[in-house]
Amino acid sequence: MSDKPTIVLVHGFWGGAAHWAHVINELSARGFDQIRAVEIPLTSLADDAERTRKMVKQIDGPVVLVGHSYGGKVITEMGDLPNVKSLVYVAAFAPDAGESAGAISQANPPAAFGNIAPDSDGYLWIAQDKFHESFAQDLSEDEALVMAVTQKAPVGSTFGDAVTAPAWKAKPSWYQISSNDRMIHPENQKMMAARMNARKTITLDASHASLASRPDEVVDLIIEAVES
């Protein structure tokens, strides 16, 4: 069994594991070679948590879970596994027991809420021509266009799925707030970071896509959790 933690990255709505590309490259450049990025189906919290749980159970040694956006809800739901050492939230949801991402968002609706719409099959999409301004306004137009065209839409009901037993109540946690986030209101992020009594909270003047626009600072926070 390895004593060096494996870093497991969990993406959120409207993207896949490749959203972590800049973070993965930066972690690798700093000498971290035990990295995994799970591809979750975005079909229900139960499905997404189970997919992540299966990956973590395959790892022989300690794990640091990192969740972006809805990925924070996933690590909150399944992060109580015994080999999970700590949790890192990147502009992410961290619901309490019985709470959903939808309920949190109702308290302070995000600025880009009006740019999200369901299709006839119940999947939620960000309008392609609004994706840059909604999700990733601090990235280039080209990079945001690729994200918009390749966005991975969640089943709408997933937004309302409630967490059962939040792992942040039992595991040390870190939180990165994006102060210019238009997908999760910054005030909601501040509330969640304070409520979990995060070991460290950092605030970046970043969009929701801070994992792509500010990978150096995100990696700094991940490394603190790894080395704690």
Secondary structure as UniProt FT lines:
FT   STRAND          6..10
FT   TURN            13..14
FT   HELIX           17..20
FT   HELIX           21..29
FT   TURN            30..31
FT   STRAND          35..38
FT   HELIX           45..57
FT   STRAND          63..68
FT   HELIX           70..78
FT   TURN            79..80
FT   TURN            82..83
FT   STRAND          84..90
FT   TURN            97..98
FT   HELIX           101..107
FT   TURN            111..112
FT   HELIX           113..115
FT   STRAND          116..118
FT   TURN            120..121
FT   STRAND          123..126
FT   HELIX           128..130
FT   HELIX           131..135
FT   TURN            137..138
FT   HELIX           141..149
FT   HELIX           156..160
FT   HELIX           167..169
FT   STRAND          173..178
FT   TURN            179..180
FT   HELIX           186..195
FT   TURN            196..197
FT   STRAND          200..204
FT   TURN            208..209
FT   HELIX           210..213
FT   HELIX           215..227
//
